[in-house]
C-alpha cells in the first residue's frame, strides 16, 4: 500500500468516533451468561466476534457450554444476529465447548477456531481424563453470503501425547486471537502461532496447515515461561515470536529468535517479568488475560511510519478498568530480547472505568482497532468498541 493511501486511511480512522456496542448480553432471552471474547478480521473485511454462552453458569467441565458467533460486514457499524458455532450436549466429551481462539487467513476467506471441550475442569485434569482440545474451520459461502462451519475434530491426543508425551496433565490454547505470520508460508497457508497454558507453564506451538496439526516452537521439555498462566503470542516485525503471559501483576514476556524461520529453529531469549524492568507494565493484581497486537502507524510528530505494540489488560485493582498499553517498537533495539521489549512502555488508554476482565483485539479494514472485552453489569457483557490509533495513543500516532 502506498504511503499516501495508508496515511489517508489512518486519518479517516482517527476521526471516527468510538461507539461501544454490547454484542452478547448476559440477561438476554436465553437467560444464560456470556464470557470470553474472541475476534478476527477476514480477508473480505468481515469481523467475526465469538463468545461462550454458558448454560451451566461456569467454565468447561461444569456442564454445557456453547460458542456463538456474530458477524459485521461494515467495520463494526452493524452486526448480524448471533449464530451457534459449537453447541455442547451436556454429557461426555461433547459436554461443552469454550474459550475460543480464532484466526482468519490473510489471503483466503477461511477461519480456524480452536477451543476447549469436554466434561473435565482444567485444574482437575489427569493424564487419563483431561480437558479436550477441538479444532473446526469455516469458509465463506459467496452465494449464501454466510460463513459455513465444518465438523469439529478432537485433536487432544496430538497435544497431550504427540507433543508432550503425557508429561502434562492439563492444557488449553490461550483464548482470543491466534497469530498468523506475515513472513512464513508453507504450502497453501501462512504459518500460525498460538500459546498454550498448561499445569507446567507456557509453550508456543505453530501450525503450517491452518490449525489441523501443531508442533512446539523450541523445546517440548522446557517451558518458555514456567510460571506463566493464560498466554498470547504475536509475530514481531523481524519475524521473531513474542510470548505475553498472565501473572499476578504485569506480564511475563519472552521472545523466540529464529536461526532458520522456515524450519522453525532457534531459541528463546529468556522470560522477563514486566514489573521488574524500568518502565514495564505494572498494574494492580491482574486477574485475567488480555491481548497483544502489533500494528503499523504514523508518528504525528515526524510523519514517518512507526510500529506499535498494544497490550490490553485490566489496570486493576482486580478485574476492573480494562486498559490498552502501547509502545513504539519501530527501532529493532526495542525488542532485541525480552527485557528490551518489556521495558519503557510509553503510555496507556483506559477503555472503561467499570468492572471488566478479558479482552482481545484485531485491526479492522478501516485501520481502527476492533476491541472486544468483558464489562459489567452482571456476570459480564461482551462489548465491542472501535478505537483509532490516535485515540489509544492520545494523538501521538495515527
Residue pairs with C-beta under 8 A, 6 or more apart in sequence:
3 305
6 296
6 298
6 305
7 298
7 398
9 366
9 367
10 297
10 298
10 367
10 388
10 389
10 390
10 398
11 398
12 366
12 367
13 364
13 366
13 367
13 368
13 388
13 389
13 390
13 398
14 388
14 389
14 390
14 391
14 398
15 388
16 366
16 368
16 386
16 388
18 385
18 386
18 387
18 388
18 391
19 385
19 386
20 383
20 384
20 385
21 76
21 79
21 383
21 384
21 385
22 381
22 382
22 383
22 384
23 49
23 51
23 70
23 79
23 82
23 372
23 382
23 383
23 384
24 34
24 51
24 53
24 68
24 70
24 82
24 381
24 382
25 34
25 381
26 32
26 33
26 34
26 378
26 379
26 380
26 381
27 378
30 53
32 53
32 54
32 55
32 57
33 53
33 54
33 57
33 378
33 379
33 380
34 51
34 52
34 53
34 54
34 68
34 379
34 380
34 381
34 382
35 51
35 52
35 54
35 98
35 358
35 374
35 379
35 380
35 382
36 51
36 52
36 98
36 99
36 100
36 175
36 358
36 374
37 49
37 50
37 51
37 175
37 176
37 358
37 359
37 360
37 372
37 373
37 374
37 382
38 49
38 50
38 51
38 100
38 101
38 102
38 113
38 175
38 176
38 177
38 360
38 372
39 47
39 48
39 49
39 50
39 102
39 176
39 177
39 360
39 361
39 362
39 370
39 372
39 384
40 47
40 48
40 102
40 103
40 104
40 111
40 177
40 362
41 47
41 48
41 104
41 362
41 363
41 364
41 365
41 370
42 48
42 104
42 105
42 109
42 111
42 140
43 104
43 105
43 106
43 107
43 108
43 109
44 109
44 140
45 73
45 75
45 364
45 365
46 71
46 72
46 73
46 140
46 147
47 71
47 72
47 75
47 76
47 362
47 364
47 370
48 69
48 70
48 71
48 102
48 104
48 111
48 147
49 69
49 70
49 71
49 72
49 79
49 372
49 382
49 384
50 67
50 68
50 69
50 85
50 100
50 102
50 113
51 67
51 68
51 100
51 382
52 65
52 66
52 67
52 68
52 98
52 99
52 100
53 65
53 66
53 67
53 68
54 64
54 65
54 66
54 98
55 63
55 64
55 65
55 66
55 88
55 90
56 62
56 63
56 64
56 65
56 96
57 63
59 65
59 98
59 99
59 121
59 122
60 95
60 96
60 97
60 98
60 99
60 116
60 117
60 118
60 120
60 121
60 122
60 131
61 95
61 96
61 118
61 119
61 120
61 121
61 122
61 124
61 131
62 121
63 88
63 90
63 95
63 96
64 88
64 89
64 90
64 95
64 96
65 88
65 95
65 96
65 97
65 98
66 84
66 85
66 86
66 87
66 88
66 96
66 97
66 98
67 84
67 85
67 86
67 97
67 98
67 100
67 113
67 115
68 82
68 83
68 84
68 85
69 82
69 83
69 84
69 85
69 147
70 79
70 80
70 81
70 82
70 83
71 79
71 80
71 83
71 147
72 78
72 79
72 80
73 80
75 364
75 365
75 366
75 368
75 386
76 364
76 368
76 370
76 384
76 386
79 384
85 100
85 113
85 136
85 149
86 97
86 113
86 115
86 134
86 136
86 152
87 97
88 94
88 95
88 96
88 97
89 95
90 96
91 119
92 118
92 119
93 117
93 118
93 119
93 132
93 154
94 117
94 118
95 117
95 118
95 119
96 116
96 117
96 118
96 119
97 115
97 116
97 117
97 134
97 152
98 115
98 116
98 117
99 115
99 116
99 172
99 173
99 175
100 113
100 114
100 115
100 175
101 113
101 114
101 115
101 173
101 174
101 175
101 176
101 177
101 178
101 194
102 111
102 112
102 113
102 114
102 176
102 177
102 178
103 111
103 112
103 177
103 178
103 179
103 180
103 192
103 211
104 110
104 111
104 180
105 111
105 112
105 180
105 189
105 190
105 210
106 180
106 182
106 190
107 190
108 188
108 189
109 139
109 140
110 137
110 138
110 139
110 140
110 210
111 137
111 138
111 139
111 147
112 135
112 136
112 137
112 178
112 192
112 210
112 211
113 135
113 136
113 137
113 138
113 149
114 133
114 134
114 135
114 173
114 178
114 194
114 211
115 133
115 134
115 173
115 175
116 122
116 131
116 132
116 133
116 134
116 172
117 131
117 132
117 133
117 134
117 152
117 154
117 156
118 130
118 131
118 132
120 129
120 130
120 131
120 132
121 131
122 131
122 170
122 172
123 170
125 131
125 169
125 170
125 199
126 169
127 160
127 166
127 169
130 156
130 160
130 169
130 170
130 171
131 170
131 171
131 172
132 154
132 156
133 154
133 155
133 156
133 159
133 171
133 172
133 173
134 152
134 153
134 154
134 155
134 156
135 152
135 153
135 155
135 211
135 212
136 149
136 150
136 151
136 152
136 153
137 149
137 150
137 210
137 211
138 147
138 148
138 149
138 150
139 147
139 148
139 150
140 146
140 147
140 148
141 147
141 148
153 212
155 212
155 213
155 214
158 213
158 214
159 171
159 196
159 205
159 214
160 166
160 168
160 171
163 205
163 214
163 215
163 216
163 220
164 171
164 198
164 220
165 220
167 200
167 221
168 198
168 199
168 200
169 199
170 198
170 199
171 196
171 197
171 198
171 199
172 196
172 197
173 194
173 195
173 196
173 197
173 205
174 194
174 195
174 196
174 197
174 230
174 231
174 232
174 233
174 289
175 230
175 289
175 358
175 360
176 232
176 289
176 291
176 358
176 360
177 232
177 291
177 293
177 360
177 361
177 362
178 192
178 193
178 194
178 211
179 192
179 193
179 194
179 233
179 234
179 235
179 241
180 190
180 191
180 192
180 193
181 190
181 191
181 192
181 193
181 235
181 239
182 190
182 235
183 190
183 235
183 239
183 261
184 190
184 191
184 208
184 239
184 261
184 262
185 191
186 208
186 209
186 262
187 208
187 209
188 210
189 208
189 209
189 210
191 206
191 207
191 208
192 206
192 207
192 208
192 210
192 211
193 204
193 205
193 206
193 217
193 233
193 234
193 235
193 241
194 204
194 205
194 206
194 207
194 214
194 233
195 202
195 203
195 204
195 205
195 231
195 232
195 233
195 243
195 244
195 245
196 202
196 203
196 204
196 205
196 231
197 228
197 229
197 230
197 231
198 223
200 223
200 226
201 223
201 224
201 225
201 226
201 227
201 228
202 223
202 224
202 225
202 226
202 228
202 231
202 243
202 245
202 252
203 216
203 217
203 218
203 220
203 223
203 224
204 216
204 217
204 218
204 224
204 231
204 233
204 241
204 243
204 256
205 214
205 215
205 216
205 217
206 214
206 215
206 217
206 264
207 213
207 214
207 215
215 264
217 241
217 256
217 264
218 224
218 256
218 266
218 267
218 268
224 243
224 254
224 256
224 268
224 271
225 231
225 243
225 245
225 252
225 254
225 271
226 271
227 247
227 252
227 271
228 243
228 245
228 246
228 247
228 252
228 271
229 245
229 246
229 247
229 289
230 245
230 246
230 288
230 289
231 243
231 244
231 245
231 246
231 289
232 243
232 244
232 245
232 289
232 290
232 291
232 292
233 241
233 242
233 243
233 244
233 292
234 241
234 242
234 244
234 292
234 293
234 294
234 309
235 241
235 242
235 294
236 242
236 255
236 294
236 329
236 335
237 294
237 307
237 329
237 332
237 335
238 332
238 335
239 258
239 261
240 255
240 256
240 257
240 258
240 335
241 255
241 256
242 253
242 254
242 255
242 256
242 292
242 335
242 341
243 252
243 253
243 254
243 255
243 256
243 271
244 251
244 252
244 253
244 290
244 292
244 311
245 251
245 252
245 253
245 254
246 252
246 286
246 288
246 289
246 290
247 273
247 286
248 285
248 286
249 275
249 282
249 283
249 284
249 285
249 286
249 316
250 273
250 274
250 275
250 280
250 281
250 282
250 283
250 286
251 274
251 281
251 286
251 311
251 313
251 342
252 271
252 272
252 273
252 274
253 271
253 272
253 274
253 338
253 341
253 342
254 268
254 269
254 270
254 271
254 272
254 338
255 268
255 269
255 335
255 337
255 338
255 341
256 266
256 267
256 268
256 269
257 266
257 267
257 268
257 269
258 264
258 265
258 266
259 265
259 266
259 267
260 266
269 337
269 338
270 337
270 338
270 339
271 338
272 338
272 339
272 341
272 342
273 280
273 342
274 280
274 281
274 282
274 342
275 281
275 282
277 339
277 342
277 343
278 343
278 344
279 343
279 344
279 345
280 342
280 343
280 344
280 345
281 311
281 313
281 325
281 342
281 345
283 313
283 314
283 315
283 316
283 323
284 315
284 316
284 317
284 318
285 316
285 317
285 318
286 313
286 314
286 316
287 314
287 316
287 318
287 319
287 357
288 314
288 319
288 357
288 358
289 358
290 311
290 312
290 313
290 314
290 322
290 358
290 359
290 360
291 310
291 311
291 312
291 359
291 360
291 361
292 309
292 310
292 311
293 309
293 310
293 311
293 361
293 362
293 363
293 369
294 307
294 308
294 309
294 310
294 329
295 307
295 308
295 310
295 363
295 369
295 389
296 305
296 306
296 307
296 308
297 305
297 306
297 307
297 308
297 389
297 393
297 397
297 398
298 304
298 305
298 306
298 397
298 398
299 305
299 306
299 328
299 396
299 397
300 390
300 395
300 396
300 397
300 398
301 396
305 330
306 328
306 330
306 397
307 328
307 329
307 330
308 326
308 327
308 328
308 329
308 389
308 393
308 397
309 326
309 327
309 329
309 341
310 324
310 325
310 326
310 361
310 369
310 392
311 324
311 325
311 326
311 327
311 345
312 322
312 323
312 324
312 325
312 351
312 359
312 360
312 361
312 371
312 373
313 322
313 323
313 325
313 359
314 320
314 321
314 322
314 323
314 356
314 357
315 321
315 322
315 323
315 348
315 350
319 355
319 356
319 357
320 354
320 355
320 356
321 350
321 352
321 353
321 354
321 356
322 350
322 351
322 352
322 356
322 357
322 359
322 373
322 374
322 375
323 348
323 349
323 350
323 351
324 348
324 349
324 351
324 361
324 369
324 371
324 387
324 392
325 345
325 347
325 348
326 345
326 346
326 347
326 348
326 349
326 392
326 393
327 334
327 344
327 345
327 346
328 334
328 346
328 397
329 335
329 341
333 340
334 340
334 341
334 344
335 341
346 393
346 396
347 393
347 394
347 396
349 387
349 391
349 392
349 393
349 394
351 359
351 371
351 373
351 385
351 387
352 373
352 375
352 383
354 375
354 376
355 375
355 376
356 373
356 374
356 375
356 376
356 380
357 373
357 374
357 380
358 373
358 374
359 371
359 372
359 373
359 374
360 371
360 372
360 373
361 369
361 370
361 371
361 372
362 369
362 370
363 369
363 370
364 370
364 386
367 388
367 389
368 386
368 387
368 388
368 389
369 386
369 387
369 388
369 389
369 392
370 384
370 386
371 384
371 385
371 386
371 387
372 382
372 383
372 384
373 382
373 383
373 385
374 380
374 381
374 382
374 383
375 381
375 383
388 398
389 397
389 398
390 397
390 398
